[in-house]
Structures are given as C-alpha cells and as structure tokens.
Amino acid sequence: MLVGPDEFGRLCKARELLSEVRDPALSIRAVARIAGFSHFHFIRQFAALFGCTPHQFRIAARLNHAKYLLAVEQEPVTSVCMKTGMSSLGSFSDLFTRRVGSAPSKYQRRARTAPEEMFPGCLSLMSRLPADAFRNFQEAVVEGAPVESEVCGSS
C-alpha cells in the first residue's frame, strides 16, 4: 500500500506522539485525530507502514524507555513502572518479562554487573582496536584508501 508524502509525514508525526511517555497518555483516537485520520484508517495505515499497530508501537516504546531507566538511570522497578505509564507493578513486570525475556529486577542486576552485554558487539570490538584504526573519511581519501563506492563494489 503506497502512501503519499503528506500522509507519510502525518504518520511519522503520529509515531513520535506515540513514542512519548506522558501522563496522561494521548489515546490512539486522539493521535489519529491530530494526524488527520479516522481512527480505523489510522490503525490500518500505521500497521501497513510500520509493521505493528499503534498500540503495539506504544508498548514497545514504553518498554524501551523502561529498559533505559533500569539499566542507565538505575531507577527502582516501581518508579520505572510509574514513569512509563503502566497501570500496575504486576502487569508491568509480567509484560516486561514476556517481551524482554527477563524480569525487570533481573534485567537491572544484569545491567549493573555486565554493562558490556548491553551494547552491540561491534561497539565492544571497537574498544579493542588500536587508536590509529580510527581515521576520518578525509584522511582515507588523502592517503589513497578506497572510497566507499569502491569497497562496496558500486560505481
């Protein structure tokens, strides 16, 4: 299903609104209205474009925010539950465990004891490279190193 640039922009704006953690949260109907869609058309278009419903996207955004608060900010689980707009600690813990694969407290303990596990592997490998391995693009071009198009095989 193709969407025009105007509709695409409105859907992106709606996605931004859904990713905000605010209290009280905007309803899906309100976000659809702000984006200029009817409720059901908004849900269909959003799912077609982003691969999940607006509700699923909002839940994922809240869980990502919760993971940040647990791992980086070291917030207590109860505080994270409230800051992410979840209705109860039990439902938050259950949802977090089902979607993330570990309980919030266990996730936080793991983040405290092994922060390197929380980063992509490529970043941890970069820390083991010598300092001269990091050159900027201008230096590479000046020294005659292949530019990106030559490396990727495109012209």
Accessible surface in RSA format (square Angstrom, percent):
REM  Atomic radii and reference values for relative SASA: ProtOr
REM  Chains: A
REM  Algorithm: Lee & Richards
REM  Probe-radius: 1.40
REM  Slices: 20
REM RES _ NUM      All-atoms   Total-Side   Main-Chain    Non-polar    All polar
REM                ABS   REL    ABS   REL    ABS   REL    ABS   REL    ABS   REL
RES MET A   1   165.41  85.7  82.22  54.4  83.19 198.1  90.86  77.2  74.55  98.8
RES LEU A   2   179.20  99.8 153.81 110.0  25.40  63.8 155.12 108.9  24.09  64.8
RES VAL A   3    37.27  24.5  12.89  11.7  24.38  58.7  14.72  12.8  22.55  61.1
RES GLY A   4    35.26  43.5   0.00   N/A  35.26  43.5  27.30  74.9   7.96  17.8
RES PRO A   5   123.63  90.1 108.51  98.9  15.12  55.0 115.37  95.3   8.26  51.3
RES ASP A   6   102.11  71.5  90.71  90.3  11.40  27.0  46.50 109.4  55.61  55.5
RES GLU A   7    32.85  18.9  32.12  24.3   0.73   1.7   8.10  15.7  24.75  20.2
RES PHE A   8    95.26  47.7  95.26  59.0   0.00   0.0  95.26  57.8   0.00   0.0
RES GLY A   9    36.99  45.6   0.00   N/A  36.99  45.6  30.91  84.8   6.08  13.6
RES ARG A  10    74.84  31.4  72.06  36.7   2.78   6.6  41.05  56.1  33.79  20.5
RES LEU A  11     0.00   0.0   0.00   0.0   0.00   0.0   0.00   0.0   0.00   0.0
RES CYS A  12    23.66  17.9  23.55  26.3   0.10   0.2  15.89  40.2   7.77   8.4
RES LYS A  13    99.51  48.5  97.78  60.0   1.73   4.1  62.90  56.6  36.61  39.0
RES ALA A  14     0.01   0.0   0.00   0.0   0.01   0.0   0.01   0.0   0.00   0.0
RES ARG A  15    86.38  36.3  86.38  44.0   0.00   0.0   7.40  10.1  78.98  47.9
RES GLU A  16    98.75  56.7  95.89  72.5   2.85   6.8  35.31  68.3  63.43  51.8
RES LEU A  17    14.64   8.2  12.45   8.9   2.19   5.5  12.45   8.7   2.19   5.9
RES LEU A  18     1.27   0.7   0.00   0.0   1.27   3.2   0.03   0.0   1.24   3.3
RES SER A  19    49.19  41.6  36.32  48.5  12.87  29.7  19.17  40.8  30.02  42.1
RES GLU A  20    76.82  44.1  63.05  47.7  13.77  32.8  36.35  70.3  40.47  33.0
RES VAL A  21    48.04  31.6  16.33  14.8  31.71  76.4  16.68  14.5  31.36  85.1
RES ARG A  22    95.72  40.2  85.07  43.4  10.65  25.4  38.73  52.9  56.99  34.5
RES ASP A  23   139.00  97.4 105.81 105.3  33.19  78.5  31.95  75.2 107.05 106.8
RES PRO A  24   115.81  84.4 108.15  98.6   7.66  27.8 109.79  90.6   6.03  37.4
RES ALA A  25    40.79  37.5  16.27  25.1  24.52  55.8  16.33  23.0  24.46  64.8
RES LEU A  26    39.88  22.2  36.23  25.9   3.65   9.2  38.95  27.4   0.93   2.5
RES SER A  27    61.87  52.3  50.66  67.6  11.20  25.8  50.47 107.5  11.39  16.0
RES ILE A  28    28.57  16.3  25.88  19.3   2.70   6.5  25.88  18.6   2.70   7.3
RES ARG A  29   134.81  56.6 131.26  66.9   3.55   8.4  45.53  62.2  89.28  54.1
RES ALA A  30    15.61  14.4  15.61  24.1   0.00   0.0  15.61  22.0   0.00   0.0
RES VAL A  31     0.00   0.0   0.00   0.0   0.00   0.0   0.00   0.0   0.00   0.0
RES ALA A  32     0.99   0.9   0.99   1.5   0.00   0.0   0.99   1.4   0.00   0.0
RES ARG A  33   167.12  70.2 151.57  77.3  15.56  37.0  72.95  99.7  94.17  57.1
RES ILE A  34    98.94  56.3  66.38  49.4  32.56  78.5  74.03  53.3  24.91  67.6
RES ALA A  35     3.63   3.3   0.02   0.0   3.61   8.2   3.63   5.1   0.00   0.0
RES GLY A  36    51.16  63.1   0.00   N/A  51.16  63.1  30.05  82.5  21.12  47.3
RES PHE A  37    19.37   9.7   4.00   2.5  15.37  40.0  10.71   6.5   8.66  24.8
RES SER A  38    73.50  62.1  55.83  74.5  17.66  40.7  56.21 119.7  17.29  24.2
RES HIS A  39    36.74  20.1  29.83  20.7   6.92  17.7  19.04  19.6  17.70  20.6
RES PHE A  40   129.84  65.0 128.89  79.8   0.96   2.5 129.04  78.2   0.81   2.3
RES HIS A  41    67.30  36.8  67.16  46.7   0.14   0.4  47.18  48.6  20.12  23.4
RES PHE A  42     0.00   0.0   0.00   0.0   0.00   0.0   0.00   0.0   0.00   0.0
RES ILE A  43    47.50  27.0  47.50  35.4   0.00   0.0  47.50  34.2   0.00   0.0
RES ARG A  44   139.02  58.4 131.65  67.1   7.38  17.6  67.29  92.0  71.73  43.5
RES GLN A  45     8.04   4.5   7.93   5.8   0.10   0.2   0.15   0.3   7.89   6.0
RES PHE A  46     0.00   0.0   0.00   0.0   0.00   0.0   0.00   0.0   0.00   0.0
RES ALA A  47    32.93  30.3  26.41  40.8   6.52  14.8  26.56  37.4   6.36  16.9
RES ALA A  48    62.56  57.5  20.80  32.1  41.76  95.0  33.37  47.0  29.19  77.3
RES LEU A  49    61.30  34.1  33.90  24.3  27.40  68.9  37.45  26.3  23.86  64.2
RES PHE A  50    48.50  24.3  18.94  11.7  29.56  76.9  24.68  15.0  23.82  68.2
RES GLY A  51    68.61  84.6   0.00   N/A  68.61  84.6  34.59  94.9  34.02  76.2
RES CYS A  52    34.30  25.9  30.11  33.6   4.20   9.9  20.94  53.1  13.36  14.4
RES THR A  53    45.43  32.3  45.43  46.1   0.00   0.0  42.50  57.1   2.93   4.4
RES PRO A  54     1.67   1.2   1.67   1.5   0.00   0.0   1.67   1.4   0.00   0.0
RES HIS A  55   109.14  59.6 108.55  75.4   0.59   1.5  74.52  76.8  34.61  40.3
RES GLN A  56    86.37  48.3  84.03  61.4   2.34   5.6  22.65  48.2  63.71  48.3
RES PHE A  57    44.33  22.2  43.92  27.2   0.41   1.1  44.31  26.9   0.03   0.1
RES ARG A  58    22.86   9.6  22.86  11.7   0.00   0.0   4.98   6.8  17.88  10.8
RES ILE A  59    19.09  10.9  19.09  14.2   0.00   0.0  19.09  13.7   0.00   0.0
RES ALA A  60    44.82  41.2  41.33  63.8   3.49   7.9  44.33  62.4   0.49   1.3
RES ALA A  61    17.42  16.0   7.37  11.4  10.05  22.9  12.80  18.0   4.62  12.2
RES ARG A  62    29.09  12.2  29.09  14.8   0.00   0.0   1.88   2.6  27.21  16.5
RES LEU A  63     7.94   4.4   7.94   5.7   0.00   0.0   7.94   5.6   0.00   0.0
RES ASN A  64    87.29  60.2  80.88  78.2   6.42  15.5  23.91  57.5  63.39  61.3
RES HIS A  65    65.48  35.8  60.62  42.1   4.86  12.4  38.84  40.0  26.64  31.0
RES ALA A  66     0.00   0.0   0.00   0.0   0.00   0.0   0.00   0.0   0.00   0.0
RES LYS A  67    64.13  31.3  63.65  39.1   0.48   1.1  18.85  17.0  45.28  48.2
RES TYR A  68   105.49  49.3  99.22  56.5   6.27  16.3  76.47  57.5  29.02  35.8
RES LEU A  69    12.29   6.8  12.29   8.8   0.00   0.0  12.29   8.6   0.00   0.0
RES LEU A  70     0.00   0.0   0.00   0.0   0.00   0.0   0.00   0.0   0.00   0.0
RES ALA A  71    19.72  18.1   9.17  14.2  10.55  24.0   9.17  12.9  10.55  27.9
RES VAL A  72    94.64  62.3  70.78  64.1  23.87  57.5  75.02  65.2  19.62  53.2
RES GLU A  73    86.04  49.4  62.69  47.4  23.35  55.6  10.22  19.8  75.82  61.9
RES GLN A  74    66.98  37.5  51.42  37.6  15.57  37.1  42.81  91.1  24.18  18.3
RES GLU A  75    34.46  19.8  32.67  24.7   1.79   4.3   4.07   7.9  30.39  24.8
RES PRO A  76    86.88  63.3  77.87  71.0   9.02  32.8  86.82  71.7   0.06   0.4
RES VAL A  77    29.45  19.4  25.32  22.9   4.13   9.9  25.32  22.0   4.13  11.2
RES THR A  78    73.35  52.2  72.73  73.7   0.62   1.5  50.66  68.1  22.69  34.3
RES SER A  79    31.33  26.5  22.53  30.1   8.80  20.3  22.50  47.9   8.83  12.4
RES VAL A  80     0.00   0.0   0.00   0.0   0.00   0.0   0.00   0.0   0.00   0.0
RES CYS A  81     0.00   0.0   0.00   0.0   0.00   0.0   0.00   0.0   0.00   0.0
RES MET A  82   112.04  58.0  93.48  61.9  18.57  44.2  66.69  56.7  45.36  60.1
RES LYS A  83   104.32  50.9  86.97  53.4  17.35  41.3  66.91  60.2  37.41  39.8
RES THR A  84     0.00   0.0   0.00   0.0   0.00   0.0   0.00   0.0   0.00   0.0
RES GLY A  85    34.46  42.5   0.00   N/A  34.46  42.5  16.74  45.9  17.72  39.7
RES MET A  86    21.29  11.0  12.04   8.0   9.24  22.0   1.42   1.2  19.87  26.3
RES SER A  87   107.19  90.6  68.21  91.0  38.98  89.8  56.86 121.1  50.34  70.5
RES SER A  88    50.33  42.5  47.43  63.3   2.90   6.7  39.98  85.1  10.36  14.5
RES LEU A  89    72.65  40.5  69.16  49.5   3.49   8.8  69.16  48.6   3.49   9.4
RES GLY A  90    52.00  64.1   0.00   N/A  52.00  64.1  41.20 113.1  10.81  24.2
RES SER A  91    55.23  46.7  42.82  57.1  12.41  28.6  47.65 101.5   7.58  10.6
RES PHE A  92     0.29   0.1   0.00   0.0   0.29   0.8   0.22   0.1   0.07   0.2
RES SER A  93    34.08  28.8  33.85  45.2   0.22   0.5  24.50  52.2   9.58  13.4
RES ASP A  94    77.28  54.1  70.74  70.4   6.54  15.5  24.65  58.0  52.63  52.5
RES LEU A  95    22.63  12.6  22.63  16.2   0.00   0.0  22.63  15.9   0.00   0.0
RES PHE A  96     0.00   0.0   0.00   0.0   0.00   0.0   0.00   0.0   0.00   0.0
RES THR A  97    56.60  40.3  53.04  53.8   3.55   8.5  47.97  64.4   8.63  13.0
RES ARG A  98   155.91  65.5 121.45  61.9  34.46  82.0  68.38  93.5  87.53  53.0
RES ARG A  99   123.47  51.8  88.73  45.2  34.74  82.7  35.06  47.9  88.41  53.6
RES VAL A 100    44.70  29.4  13.92  12.6  30.78  74.2  18.52  16.1  26.18  71.0
RES GLY A 101    63.11  77.8   0.00   N/A  63.11  77.8  30.82  84.6  32.29  72.3
RES SER A 102    14.72  12.4  10.12  13.5   4.60  10.6  13.76  29.3   0.97   1.4
RES ALA A 103    38.49  35.4  36.13  55.8   2.36   5.4  36.13  50.9   2.36   6.2
RES PRO A 104     2.82   2.1   2.82   2.6   0.00   0.0   2.82   2.3   0.00   0.0
RES SER A 105    49.22  41.6  47.14  62.9   2.07   4.8  27.64  58.9  21.58  30.2
RES LYS A 106   122.57  59.8 122.15  74.9   0.42   1.0  65.57  59.0  57.01  60.7
RES TYR A 107    16.35   7.6  15.98   9.1   0.37   1.0   6.30   4.7  10.06  12.4
RES GLN A 108    13.16   7.4  13.16   9.6   0.00   0.0   0.82   1.8  12.34   9.4
RES ARG A 109   134.13  56.3 133.30  67.9   0.84   2.0  61.79  84.4  72.34  43.8
RES ARG A 110   101.14  42.5  96.83  49.4   4.31  10.3  42.89  58.6  58.25  35.3
RES ALA A 111     7.57   7.0   1.15   1.8   6.42  14.6   1.15   1.6   6.42  17.0
RES ARG A 112   137.29  57.6 107.34  54.7  29.95  71.3  44.74  61.1  92.55  56.1
RES THR A 113   112.44  80.0  79.21  80.3  33.22  79.2  74.51 100.1  37.92  57.3
RES ALA A 114    12.33  11.3  12.33  19.0   0.00   0.0  12.33  17.4   0.00   0.0
RES PRO A 115    68.52  49.9  68.20  62.2   0.33   1.2  68.52  56.6   0.00   0.0
RES GLU A 116   109.36  62.8  99.47  75.3   9.89  23.5  54.93 106.2  54.42  44.4
RES GLU A 117   108.68  62.4  77.07  58.3  31.60  75.2  38.70  74.8  69.98  57.1
RES MET A 118    55.23  28.6  24.01  15.9  31.22  74.3  28.54  24.3  26.69  35.4
RES PHE A 119   116.92  58.5 105.32  65.2  11.60  30.2 106.82  64.8  10.10  28.9
RES PRO A 120    79.07  57.6  66.05  60.2  13.03  47.4  78.39  64.7   0.68   4.3
RES GLY A 121    47.31  58.3   0.00   N/A  47.31  58.3  33.75  92.6  13.56  30.4
RES CYS A 122    81.02  61.3  72.26  80.6   8.76  20.6  40.20 101.8  40.82  44.0
RES LEU A 123    89.10  49.6  80.93  57.9   8.17  20.5  80.96  56.9   8.14  21.9
RES SER A 124    33.99  28.7  26.83  35.8   7.17  16.5  21.98  46.8  12.01  16.8
RES LEU A 125   113.55  63.2 111.70  79.9   1.86   4.7 111.70  78.4   1.86   5.0
RES MET A 126    82.66  42.8  79.93  52.9   2.73   6.5  64.59  54.9  18.08  23.9
RES SER A 127    93.86  79.3  54.09  72.2  39.77  91.6  52.93 112.7  40.93  57.3
RES ARG A 128   179.34  75.3 145.50  74.2  33.84  80.6  66.73  91.2 112.60  68.2
RES LEU A 129    90.88  50.6  77.16  55.2  13.71  34.5  77.29  54.3  13.59  36.6
RES PRO A 130    83.28  60.7  71.24  64.9  12.04  43.8  83.00  68.5   0.28   1.7
RES ALA A 131    91.92  84.5  69.31 107.0  22.61  51.4  75.18 105.9  16.75  44.4
RES ASP A 132   114.19  80.0  93.21  92.8  20.98  49.6  51.23 120.6  62.97  62.8
RES ALA A 133    52.21  48.0  16.78  25.9  35.43  80.6  27.05  38.1  25.15  66.6
RES PHE A 134   105.03  52.5  78.70  48.7  26.33  68.5  83.25  50.5  21.77  62.3
RES ARG A 135   112.77  47.4  81.12  41.4  31.66  75.4  30.11  41.2  82.66  50.1
RES ASN A 136    90.60  62.5  78.23  75.6  12.37  29.8  41.72 100.4  48.87  47.2
RES PHE A 137   126.33  63.2 114.80  71.1  11.53  30.0 119.52  72.5   6.81  19.5
RES GLN A 138   119.71  66.9 118.71  86.8   1.00   2.4  53.50 113.9  66.20  50.2
RES GLU A 139    78.35  45.0  75.61  57.2   2.74   6.5  27.80  53.8  50.55  41.3
RES ALA A 140    18.23  16.8  18.23  28.1   0.00   0.0  18.23  25.7   0.00   0.0
RES VAL A 141    64.07  42.2  51.53  46.7  12.54  30.2  52.23  45.4  11.84  32.1
RES VAL A 142   120.22  79.1  89.77  81.3  30.45  73.4  96.46  83.8  23.75  64.4
RES GLU A 143   116.09  66.7  78.29  59.2  37.81  90.0  41.46  80.2  74.64  60.9
RES GLY A 144    63.78  78.7   0.00   N/A  63.78  78.7  34.37  94.3  29.41  65.9
RES ALA A 145    28.64  26.3  15.04  23.2  13.59  30.9  21.77  30.7   6.87  18.2
RES PRO A 146    81.32  59.3  67.09  61.2  14.22  51.7  69.72  57.6  11.60  72.1
RES VAL A 147    46.63  30.7  45.38  41.1   1.25   3.0  46.54  40.4   0.09   0.2
RES GLU A 148   127.04  72.9 119.11  90.1   7.94  18.9  42.44  82.1  84.60  69.1
RES SER A 149    45.25  38.2  39.87  53.2   5.38  12.4  26.81  57.1  18.44  25.8
RES GLU A 150   115.99  66.6  89.24  67.5  26.75  63.7  41.79  80.8  74.20  60.6
RES VAL A 151   104.92  69.0  73.74  66.8  31.18  75.1  80.88  70.3  24.04  65.2
RES CYS A 152    89.56  67.7  51.81  57.8  37.75  88.7  26.62  67.5  62.94  67.9
RES GLY A 153    70.70  87.2   0.00   N/A  70.70  87.2  35.81  98.3  34.88  78.1
RES SER A 154    69.00  58.3  54.94  73.3  14.06  32.4  48.42 103.1  20.58  28.8
RES SER A 155   152.79 129.1  86.69 115.7  66.10 152.3  75.63 161.0  77.16 108.1
END  Absolute sums over single chains surface
CHAIN  1 A    10078.1       7898.4       2179.7       6062.0       4016.1
END  Absolute sums over all chains
TOTAL         10078.1       7898.4       2179.7       6062.0       4016.1
